[in-house]
Amino acid sequence: MEKFDLKISINKKPTDAQIKKLQDYFAEMPMDEILGGLYFAKNRWKAKDAGVLKVGRKSIIKKEIHSITSEQAQWRLKNWKMMIANYRRLGYSYPTISRIKKLLVETSKRKPR
């Protein structure tokens, strides 16, 4: 197998551990996989930098359902049209909203402590 040297200019001096990791990645992984990962990482970094990186659906649902009581869940279900409007204003998709509703129904059926 042929070996090539690669020179990279970066803004900050990497640590020895970071250099070792990079060397391991380049030694073990095919170049296409490395470039694909860097492409993904660059797009994620650009979205994060612009402030448009959305959190995953599961964490959105957990945030909405986390410490809600059965009474609160029942109130939200009774006022569901208003809740949908609020969730849409927050930018939630309809599949996410339906998953929230499903968990609210389960929570509302639990007996209060």
Helices and strands as residue ranges (DSSP letters): H 16-28, H 31-50, H 57-65, H 70-78, H 80-89, H 94-109
